[in-house]
Amino acid sequence: MAPPVGSRPIYHCSLVSDWELAQRSGTYAISSRGRTLEQEGFVHASYAEQVPGVLQRFYADLEVPLCLLVLDPELVAAPVVAENLPAAPGIGP
């Protein structure tokens, strides 16, 4: 069983353009690829061992730069949901 979200780092895949906009505006308003926090209601996040699977499943077709954000759940204003995806084959425990 995984520890609670607040006790280990979680990660969020972001388009570099979305992250750059957030840095200029002071607010990050993206939940997931093409979905805002307002539309989705929470932040999509993953544990380290799940990130490769998230990239394969949801971002493999993109030809734009991505970045991986490390989230501190205690500092995120929106609800945080850690994805319930298995680790990519050959990655993680």
Buried (B, 14 or more C-beta within 10 A) or exposed (E): EEEEBEEEEBBBBBBEEBBEBBEEEEEBEBBBBEEEBEEBEEBBBBBBBBBBBBBEEBBEEEEEEBEBBEBEBEEBEBEBBBBEBEBBEEEBE
